[in-house]
Amino acid sequence: MGNRYTKNPRPWRDCFWEKVDVRGEDDCWPWKAGKNSAGYGKMKVAGQTQYAT
């Protein structure tokens, strides 16, 4: 059984790009993962929650 606090061995950049809906060069690239109450993207990096600005 896994532990939700287990460190992710994958580079944070790989995790980041999996959460982005990459579209055309001039298009908006929506965030597909967790968001804060204002709708901005968030993800954990090295155990710290990072927010889009």
C-alpha positions as CSV (number, residue, x, y, z in Angstrom):
1,M,0.0,0.0,0.0
2,G,1.4,3.4,-1.0
3,N,2.0,6.3,1.2
4,R,0.7,9.6,-0.1
5,Y,3.8,11.3,1.4
6,T,6.3,9.3,-0.5
7,K,8.7,11.5,-2.4
8,N,8.3,11.5,-6.2
9,P,11.6,10.5,-7.8
10,R,10.6,12.1,-11.1
11,P,12.0,15.6,-12.0
12,W,9.6,18.4,-11.2
13,R,9.8,19.6,-14.8
14,D,8.3,16.3,-16.1
15,C,5.5,16.5,-13.6
16,F,4.9,20.2,-14.5
17,W,4.5,19.5,-18.3
18,E,2.1,16.6,-17.7
19,K,-0.2,19.2,-16.1
20,V,-0.2,21.6,-19.0
21,D,-2.5,21.4,-22.0
22,V,0.1,22.5,-24.6
23,R,-1.6,24.0,-27.6
24,G,-0.5,26.3,-30.4
25,E,2.4,28.8,-30.0
26,D,0.0,31.8,-29.8
27,D,-2.7,30.0,-27.8
28,C,-3.4,29.8,-24.0
29,W,-1.9,26.7,-22.4
30,P,-4.5,25.7,-19.7
31,W,-3.5,24.1,-16.4
32,K,-5.0,20.6,-16.1
33,A,-4.3,19.9,-12.5
34,G,-5.0,21.4,-9.0
35,K,-5.9,25.0,-8.7
36,N,-6.3,27.4,-5.7
37,S,-9.6,29.1,-4.8
38,A,-8.8,31.9,-7.3
39,G,-8.4,29.4,-10.1
40,Y,-4.6,29.6,-10.4
41,G,-2.5,26.4,-10.9
42,K,-0.6,24.8,-8.1
43,M,1.7,21.8,-7.6
44,K,4.1,20.5,-5.1
45,V,7.9,20.8,-5.7
46,A,10.3,19.4,-3.1
47,G,7.4,19.1,-0.6
48,Q,6.4,22.8,-1.0
49,T,3.2,23.9,-2.8
50,Q,4.1,26.3,-5.6
51,Y,1.4,28.6,-7.1
52,A,1.2,30.1,-10.6
53,T,1.4,33.8,-10.7
